[in-house]
Amino acid sequence: MRPKNRISLASLKNQNICFWSCGNKPTQELFGLTGDEVLMHLKCLYLLYDKIVCAASFYFESEITQTIARNFNLLFKRGEILFFVDDEIEDFVEHGRLKTKKSPKELSVYSNKILVIEKGEELNSFGHILKRPSYSISDKIVQLWVKDVVSRDEGTIGEYLVLFYKNKDELKRIESLIISIAKNREKDFVWDYIKLRLKNINLPKNILYRMRKRLSQMYCLSTSEYLGINVDQPDHAFPGKYIDNSSRYDTCLFLDCMRILKVDKAIEKLNSKNLISLKKSQEFIFSKKFYLLLINTAAYHKGDITFFLSLYREAALKFPTSFVTYEKFLEMFGTLCKAIKKDIQDQERPLELLINTYRLFNKQPVEDFINKISKLSLSDKPIFYEGEDKLMVNQEVAKDKTDKNIFISYSRKDLKWLERLQIHLKPIERKGIINRWDDTMIKVGSKWREEIKTAIINADAAILLVSADFLASDFIVNNELPPLLKLAQMKGIKILPFIVSA
């Protein structure tokens, strides 16, 4: 089923839109982002802006992004978070098939065509697809890459090459080889395509790491510029040192401000319904206006910040006389949040006028927000938790219902063992603690393959009655074990094998 709502980029021109770079797997890996951190940044972004957009490839390639989309699917189904594809592509399944063809073979995530189709169908089920004009992001990235290699600016690839290669002739030779990899590319200019070619040049590991991180920043910058929107964190593109208009989209800055207010832990616990409720509330709307006006003030006035914030002299004195740095902004934010509780002596626009409006309605922009968020029904159960060697999803949060769906896989020749298991499970099944499913529940004449597939997808746990006949069954080995193992890896469902015979 294709998405019902097809959205053009032009139709969003009057809305505040931001590119969700944290959903990108390379960004997650290179910036050391855990599942909890990615989710937290998405929540902040959702609260701050009208629409969030990201590439469909994020879902195909990142297990973290898949988990978040499944657990917070209400936000995706409402069309407030959108995955985009090229304009000529009809749906996400087609996008996955095209990625399978054009992606380098080193990008193994697209090697299993069945899994790619399943992920495409999952994206289609959200009901929305954002169409962007067809354009090769790789072409733009290659342009940035070539400039970066020969640049000597701080943080560029060229800077690191100069530090390592002291001989000018050797440096020029290395630069030419690196540039030729970009100009002679055959497929998408992604790390999995270029890393082996870079290794053949015998570049040191520290430079390879810097180049990979820089490539990730180039992707974020190219995508956001092409779409005409901002990126969620400046560090994920080419960061600046000072507060500017793009700081409105900086979720790290917003989170640091929420820590000052001591509500960051509360935001961590917000589920989809909490987020929707908070975003619509007058308390949050007023508080957000205060926050964004503060950023605009810091970005616009720069050296004249002390004049504009004359009402808050204590806070204003903490600013330098030149550009407003990230640290100074946080310092001023904390002071102003305390200052708004004091009497207003002077009137300056627009920040002071905003706060005066609160007073007329007997409201406090920050205090009301803190009180609102503390009254929401919050969950103490995390979506993510760390397993022994990988990130897993907490199934107690993944489902709204309290009972557990148990899928039982067995060989028909072991029917007696299934019957014994059914007897043991009956007491907790009667109490509604679990929902048991095995193929004895399939009605005559029904589409039994579809019923089995649906039961596996809905399973919270699987019991395997292992025997020689079980292992010899082609149907079990080909149709039941692979999706169960995939769900165990991606969603953290528990698989409980019981050896019933040798």
C-alpha positions as CSV (number, residue, x, y, z in Angstrom):
1,M,0.0,0.0,0.0
2,R,1.4,3.4,-1.1
3,P,1.3,6.4,1.2
4,K,-2.0,8.3,0.9
5,N,-0.6,11.7,1.5
6,R,2.0,12.9,-1.0
7,I,3.6,16.2,0.1
8,S,5.6,18.6,-2.0
9,L,8.4,20.7,-0.5
10,A,6.8,23.8,-1.9
11,S,3.6,23.1,0.2
12,L,5.7,23.5,3.4
13,K,7.3,26.9,2.5
14,N,5.3,28.8,5.2
15,Q,6.2,26.4,8.0
16,N,9.2,26.2,10.2
17,I,11.1,23.1,9.0
18,C,14.3,21.4,10.1
19,F,16.4,18.6,8.9
20,W,16.8,15.8,11.4
21,S,20.5,15.0,11.0
22,C,20.5,12.8,14.2
23,G,18.5,10.2,12.3
24,N,21.4,9.5,10.0
25,K,23.4,6.4,11.0
26,P,26.9,7.8,10.1
27,T,26.0,10.9,12.2
28,Q,24.9,8.7,15.1
29,E,28.2,6.7,14.9
30,L,30.6,9.6,14.3
31,F,29.2,11.8,17.0
32,G,28.8,8.9,19.5
33,L,25.0,9.4,19.8
34,T,23.1,6.7,21.8
35,G,19.5,5.8,21.1
36,D,18.4,7.8,24.1
37,E,20.3,10.9,22.9
38,V,18.9,10.7,19.3
39,L,15.4,10.3,20.7
40,M,15.9,13.3,23.1
41,H,17.1,15.5,20.3
42,L,14.1,14.5,18.2
43,K,11.7,15.4,21.0
44,C,13.3,18.8,21.3
45,L,13.1,19.4,17.6
46,Y,9.4,18.3,17.6
47,L,8.6,20.8,20.3
48,L,10.4,23.7,18.6
49,Y,9.4,23.4,15.0
50,D,6.3,22.7,12.7
51,K,7.8,19.9,10.6
52,I,10.8,17.7,10.8
53,V,12.2,16.1,7.6
54,C,14.8,13.4,7.0
55,A,15.9,11.1,4.2
56,A,14.2,7.8,3.8
57,S,17.6,6.1,3.8
58,F,17.9,7.0,7.5
59,Y,15.1,4.5,8.2
60,F,16.6,1.8,6.0
61,E,20.1,2.1,7.4
62,S,19.7,3.0,11.2
63,E,18.2,0.6,13.7
64,I,18.0,3.5,16.2
65,T,15.9,5.5,13.7
66,Q,13.7,2.5,13.0
67,T,13.1,1.9,16.7
68,I,12.2,5.5,17.3
69,A,9.8,5.6,14.4
70,R,8.0,2.5,15.5
71,N,7.7,3.6,19.1
72,F,6.7,7.2,18.3
73,N,4.8,6.3,15.1
74,L,1.9,8.6,16.1
75,L,4.1,11.6,15.3
76,F,5.0,10.1,12.0
77,K,1.4,9.2,11.1
78,R,0.3,12.7,11.9
79,G,2.7,13.9,9.2
80,E,4.8,16.0,11.7
81,I,7.9,14.0,10.9
82,L,8.4,13.2,7.2
83,F,10.7,11.0,5.3
84,F,11.6,12.3,1.8
85,V,12.5,10.7,-1.5
86,D,13.2,12.0,-5.0
87,D,10.2,13.4,-6.9
88,E,10.0,10.7,-9.5
89,I,9.8,7.9,-6.9
90,E,6.3,6.6,-6.2
91,D,6.8,5.1,-2.7
92,F,9.3,3.9,-0.2
93,V,9.5,0.3,-1.5
94,E,10.6,1.7,-4.9
95,H,13.1,3.9,-3.1
96,G,14.6,0.8,-1.4
97,R,14.8,-1.1,-4.6
98,L,16.6,1.8,-6.3
99,K,19.0,2.1,-3.4
100,T,19.7,-1.6,-3.7
101,K,20.8,-1.1,-7.3
102,K,22.8,2.1,-7.0
103,S,24.4,1.7,-3.6
104,P,28.0,0.3,-3.5
105,K,28.2,-3.4,-2.6
106,E,30.1,-2.4,0.6
107,L,26.8,-0.9,1.9
108,S,25.5,-4.2,3.2
109,V,22.2,-2.8,4.6
110,Y,20.8,-3.0,1.1
111,S,22.0,-6.5,0.3
112,N,19.0,-8.3,1.6
113,K,16.2,-7.4,-0.9
114,I,13.4,-8.9,1.2
115,L,14.3,-6.9,4.3
116,V,14.6,-3.7,2.1
117,I,11.1,-4.3,0.8
118,E,9.7,-4.9,4.3
119,K,11.3,-1.6,5.6
120,G,9.8,0.2,2.6
121,E,6.4,-1.2,3.4
122,E,6.8,-0.1,7.1
123,L,7.5,3.5,5.9
124,N,4.5,3.4,3.5
125,S,2.3,2.4,6.5
126,F,3.0,5.9,8.1
127,G,0.8,7.3,5.3
128,H,3.0,10.3,4.3
129,I,5.7,10.8,1.8
130,L,7.6,14.0,1.1
131,K,8.7,14.5,-2.5
132,R,11.8,16.6,-3.2
133,P,13.0,17.8,-6.6
134,S,15.4,15.2,-8.0
135,Y,19.0,16.3,-7.4
136,S,22.1,14.4,-6.8
137,I,23.3,15.2,-3.3
138,S,26.5,13.4,-4.1
139,D,27.3,16.0,-6.8
140,K,27.1,18.8,-4.2
141,I,29.1,16.7,-1.7
142,V,31.8,16.1,-4.3
143,Q,32.1,19.9,-4.8
144,L,32.5,20.5,-1.1
145,W,34.9,17.6,-0.8
146,V,37.3,19.0,-3.5
147,K,37.3,22.5,-1.9
148,D,37.9,21.0,1.6
149,V,40.9,18.9,0.5
150,V,42.8,22.0,-0.7
151,S,41.6,24.3,2.0
152,R,43.8,25.2,5.0
153,D,41.0,26.5,7.2
154,E,40.5,25.1,10.7
155,G,38.7,21.7,10.7
156,T,39.0,21.0,7.0
157,I,40.5,17.9,5.4
158,G,43.3,20.1,4.0
159,E,44.3,21.2,7.5
160,Y,44.9,17.7,8.7
161,L,46.7,16.7,5.5
162,V,49.1,19.7,5.9
163,L,49.8,18.7,9.6
164,F,50.7,15.1,8.5
165,Y,52.5,15.6,5.2
166,K,55.4,18.0,5.6
167,N,56.8,17.4,2.1
168,K,55.0,19.7,-0.3
169,D,55.4,17.3,-3.3
170,E,54.0,14.4,-1.3
171,L,51.1,16.6,0.0
172,K,50.2,17.6,-3.6
173,R,50.3,14.0,-4.7
174,I,48.0,12.9,-1.9
175,E,45.6,15.7,-2.5
176,S,45.4,14.8,-6.2
177,L,44.6,11.2,-5.4
178,I,41.9,12.1,-2.9
179,I,40.3,14.5,-5.3
180,S,40.4,12.0,-8.2
181,I,38.4,9.5,-6.0
182,A,35.6,12.1,-5.8
183,K,35.7,13.2,-9.4
184,N,35.8,9.7,-10.8
185,R,33.1,8.2,-8.6
186,E,30.7,5.7,-10.2
187,K,28.0,5.5,-7.6
188,D,26.7,7.5,-4.6
189,F,29.6,9.3,-2.9
190,V,29.2,7.6,0.5
191,W,31.8,6.4,3.0
192,D,31.3,2.7,2.2
193,Y,32.2,3.5,-1.4
194,I,35.3,5.7,-0.8
195,K,36.9,4.1,2.3
196,L,38.6,1.3,0.5
197,R,39.9,3.6,-2.1
198,L,41.3,6.0,0.5
199,K,42.9,3.1,2.4
200,N,44.8,2.2,-0.8
201,I,46.5,5.6,-0.6
202,N,47.8,4.4,2.9
203,L,46.3,7.3,4.8
204,P,46.8,7.2,8.5
205,K,43.8,6.1,10.6
206,N,43.4,9.4,12.4
207,I,43.0,11.2,9.0
208,L,40.6,8.6,7.7
209,Y,38.4,9.2,10.8
210,R,38.5,13.0,10.3
211,M,37.6,12.5,6.7
212,R,34.7,10.3,7.5
213,K,33.3,12.8,10.0
214,R,33.9,15.7,7.6
215,L,32.0,13.7,4.9
216,S,29.0,13.3,7.3
217,Q,29.0,17.1,7.9
218,M,29.1,17.7,4.1
219,Y,26.1,15.5,3.7
220,C,24.1,17.4,6.3
221,L,25.1,20.8,4.9
222,S,24.4,19.8,1.3
223,T,21.0,18.3,2.1
224,S,19.8,21.2,4.3
225,E,21.0,23.8,1.8
226,Y,19.4,22.1,-1.1
227,L,16.1,21.8,0.7
228,G,16.4,25.4,1.9
229,I,16.0,24.4,5.6
230,N,18.2,24.4,8.7
231,V,19.9,21.5,10.3
232,D,19.2,20.4,13.9
233,Q,22.7,20.8,15.2
234,P,25.4,23.0,13.8
235,D,28.1,20.5,14.7
236,H,26.6,18.1,12.2
237,A,27.2,20.5,9.4
238,F,30.0,23.2,9.4
239,P,29.6,24.7,12.9
240,G,30.1,28.3,13.8
241,K,31.4,29.7,17.1
242,Y,28.7,32.1,17.9
243,I,24.9,32.3,18.4
244,D,23.2,33.1,15.1
245,N,19.8,32.5,13.5
246,S,20.6,28.8,12.9
247,S,20.9,28.4,16.6
248,R,17.1,28.3,16.7
249,Y,17.4,24.8,15.4
250,D,20.3,23.7,17.7
251,T,18.8,21.0,19.9
252,C,22.0,20.9,21.9
253,L,21.5,24.5,22.9
254,F,17.8,24.0,23.7
255,L,18.7,20.9,25.8
256,D,21.3,22.9,27.7
257,C,18.7,25.5,28.5
258,M,16.3,22.9,29.6
259,R,18.9,21.6,32.0
260,I,19.2,25.1,33.4
261,L,15.4,24.9,34.1
262,K,15.9,21.3,35.4
263,V,13.2,19.9,33.1
264,D,15.5,17.8,30.9
265,K,14.7,14.6,32.8
266,A,10.9,15.3,32.4
267,I,11.4,15.7,28.6
268,E,13.2,12.3,28.5
269,K,10.0,10.6,29.8
270,L,7.5,12.3,27.5
271,N,5.7,9.8,25.1
272,S,4.0,10.8,21.9
273,K,0.7,11.9,23.5
274,N,2.6,14.0,26.1
275,L,4.6,15.7,23.4
276,I,1.5,16.6,21.4
277,S,-0.2,17.9,24.5
278,L,2.8,20.0,25.6
279,K,3.4,21.5,22.2
280,K,-0.2,22.7,21.9
281,S,-0.3,24.2,25.5
282,Q,-0.2,27.9,26.0
283,E,2.4,27.5,28.7
284,F,4.9,26.0,26.2
285,I,3.9,28.4,23.4
286,F,4.7,31.4,25.6
287,S,7.9,29.8,26.8
288,K,9.0,29.0,23.3
289,K,8.4,32.6,22.2
290,F,10.6,33.8,25.1
291,Y,13.4,31.3,24.1
292,L,13.3,32.1,20.4
293,L,13.2,35.9,21.0
294,L,16.2,35.5,23.2
295,I,18.1,33.8,20.4
296,N,17.1,36.4,17.9
297,T,18.2,39.1,20.3
298,A,21.6,37.5,20.8
299,A,22.0,36.8,17.1
300,Y,20.9,40.2,15.8
301,H,22.4,42.7,18.3
302,K,25.7,41.1,18.8
303,G,27.9,44.0,20.1
304,D,24.8,46.0,21.1
305,I,23.3,43.3,23.4
306,T,23.8,45.4,26.6
307,F,21.6,48.2,25.3
308,F,18.8,45.9,24.1
309,L,18.6,44.0,27.4
310,S,18.8,47.1,29.6
311,L,15.9,45.7,31.7
312,Y,18.1,42.8,32.8
313,R,21.3,44.6,33.6
314,E,22.7,41.8,35.6
315,A,22.3,39.4,32.7
316,A,23.4,41.9,30.1
317,L,26.7,42.6,31.9
318,K,27.7,38.9,31.4
319,F,27.8,39.5,27.6
320,P,31.0,40.4,25.8
321,T,31.0,43.5,23.6
322,S,31.5,41.5,20.4
323,F,29.7,38.3,19.2
324,V,27.6,36.2,21.7
325,T,29.2,32.8,22.3
326,Y,27.4,29.6,23.1
327,E,28.6,29.7,26.7
328,K,27.6,33.3,27.3
329,F,24.2,32.7,25.9
330,L,23.6,29.9,28.4
331,E,24.9,32.1,31.2
332,M,22.5,34.9,30.1
333,F,19.6,32.5,29.7
334,G,19.9,31.3,33.3
335,T,20.1,34.8,34.6
336,L,17.1,36.0,32.6
337,C,15.0,33.1,33.7
338,K,15.5,34.3,37.2
339,A,15.1,38.0,36.3
340,I,11.7,37.7,34.8
341,K,10.3,37.1,38.3
342,K,11.4,40.6,39.2
343,D,9.5,43.9,38.7
344,I,9.8,45.5,35.3
345,Q,11.2,49.0,35.4
346,D,11.8,49.8,31.7
347,Q,10.0,48.7,28.6
348,E,12.0,47.6,25.5
349,R,10.7,45.7,22.6
350,P,10.2,42.9,21.7
351,L,11.5,40.8,24.6
352,E,10.4,43.0,27.4
353,L,7.0,43.5,25.8
354,L,6.5,39.7,25.6
355,I,7.3,39.3,29.3
356,N,5.0,42.2,30.2
357,T,2.2,40.4,28.3
358,Y,2.6,37.5,30.7
359,R,2.3,39.8,33.6
360,L,-1.0,41.2,32.3
361,F,-2.4,37.6,32.2
362,N,-0.8,36.8,35.5
363,K,1.6,34.3,33.9
364,Q,5.3,33.6,34.0
365,P,6.8,32.3,30.8
366,V,9.3,29.9,32.4
367,E,7.5,29.0,35.6
368,D,4.3,28.1,33.8
369,F,6.2,25.8,31.4
370,I,8.0,24.0,34.3
371,N,4.7,23.5,36.1
372,K,3.0,22.2,32.9
373,I,5.6,19.7,32.1
374,S,5.8,18.4,35.7
375,K,2.0,17.7,35.6
376,L,2.1,15.5,32.5
377,S,1.7,11.7,32.9
378,L,5.3,10.6,32.5
379,S,6.7,7.1,32.0
380,D,9.8,5.9,33.9
381,K,10.5,3.1,31.4
382,P,13.1,3.9,28.7
383,I,12.6,3.1,25.1
384,F,16.3,2.1,24.8
385,Y,18.5,0.1,27.2
386,E,22.0,-1.2,26.7
387,G,22.3,-4.9,26.1
388,E,25.6,-6.8,26.5
389,D,26.8,-5.9,23.1
390,K,24.2,-3.8,21.3
391,L,21.4,-1.3,21.7
392,M,18.0,-3.0,22.3
393,V,14.5,-1.7,22.5
394,N,12.4,-2.1,25.7
395,Q,9.3,-4.0,24.6
396,E,7.4,-2.9,27.7
397,V,7.3,0.6,26.2
398,A,7.1,-0.5,22.6
399,K,3.5,-1.7,23.0
400,D,0.5,0.2,24.4
401,K,-1.1,-3.0,25.6
402,T,0.0,-4.8,28.8
403,D,-0.3,-8.4,27.6
404,K,2.4,-10.2,25.7
405,N,2.1,-12.0,22.3
406,I,3.8,-15.3,22.4
407,F,4.6,-17.1,19.1
408,I,5.3,-20.8,19.3
409,S,7.4,-22.5,16.6
410,Y,7.4,-26.3,16.4
411,S,7.5,-29.2,14.1
412,R,4.2,-31.0,13.5
413,K,5.9,-34.2,14.5
414,D,6.4,-32.7,18.0
415,L,2.7,-32.0,18.5
416,K,2.6,-33.8,21.9
417,W,5.2,-31.3,23.2
418,L,3.1,-28.4,22.0
419,E,0.1,-29.8,23.8
420,R,2.1,-30.1,27.0
421,L,3.3,-26.5,26.6
422,Q,-0.3,-25.3,26.0
423,I,-1.3,-26.8,29.4
424,H,1.5,-25.1,31.2
425,L,0.7,-21.7,29.7
426,K,-3.0,-21.9,30.2
427,P,-3.1,-20.4,33.8
428,I,-1.2,-17.2,32.8
429,E,-3.1,-17.1,29.4
430,R,-6.4,-17.2,31.4
431,K,-5.3,-14.2,33.5
432,G,-4.6,-12.2,30.3
433,I,-0.9,-12.0,31.0
434,I,0.0,-13.4,27.6
435,N,-1.6,-14.1,24.2
436,R,-0.5,-17.4,22.9
437,W,-0.3,-18.1,19.2
438,D,0.5,-21.3,17.4
439,D,-0.6,-22.7,14.0
440,T,-3.4,-24.8,15.6
441,M,-5.3,-21.5,15.8
442,I,-5.4,-21.2,12.0
443,K,-8.9,-21.7,10.7
444,V,-9.6,-24.0,7.7
445,G,-9.6,-22.1,4.4
446,S,-7.8,-19.1,5.7
447,K,-4.6,-17.7,4.3
448,W,-2.3,-19.6,6.7
449,R,1.0,-18.1,5.4
450,E,-0.3,-14.6,6.0
451,E,-1.6,-15.5,9.5
452,I,1.8,-16.9,10.5
453,K,3.6,-13.8,9.1
454,T,1.3,-11.5,11.0
455,A,1.7,-13.5,14.3
456,I,5.5,-13.3,14.0
457,I,5.4,-9.5,13.4
458,N,3.2,-9.0,16.4
459,A,5.2,-11.3,18.7
460,D,6.8,-10.0,21.9
461,A,8.5,-13.3,22.5
462,A,8.9,-16.6,20.7
463,I,9.1,-20.2,22.1
464,L,11.0,-22.6,20.0
465,L,10.4,-26.4,20.6
466,V,13.7,-27.6,19.2
467,S,14.2,-31.1,18.0
468,A,15.8,-32.9,15.1
469,D,12.5,-32.6,13.2
470,F,12.3,-28.9,14.0
471,L,15.8,-28.3,12.5
472,A,15.0,-30.5,9.5
473,S,11.9,-28.5,8.6
474,D,12.5,-26.3,5.5
475,F,9.4,-24.2,6.3
476,I,10.7,-23.3,9.8
477,V,14.2,-22.7,8.7
478,N,13.2,-20.5,5.8
479,N,10.0,-18.8,6.9
480,E,10.0,-18.6,10.7
481,L,13.5,-18.4,12.1
482,P,14.8,-15.6,9.8
483,P,12.1,-13.1,10.7
484,L,12.2,-14.0,14.4
485,L,16.0,-13.5,14.5
486,K,15.6,-10.2,12.7
487,L,13.0,-9.0,15.2
488,A,15.2,-10.1,18.1
489,Q,18.0,-8.0,16.7
490,M,15.9,-5.0,15.7
491,K,13.2,-4.9,18.4
492,G,14.7,-7.0,21.2
493,I,12.0,-9.6,21.3
494,K,13.0,-12.6,23.5
495,I,13.5,-16.0,21.9
496,L,13.2,-19.0,24.3
497,P,14.5,-22.3,22.8
498,F,13.4,-25.5,24.5
499,I,15.1,-28.7,23.5
500,V,12.4,-31.4,23.5
501,S,14.3,-34.2,21.8
502,A,17.6,-34.9,20.1
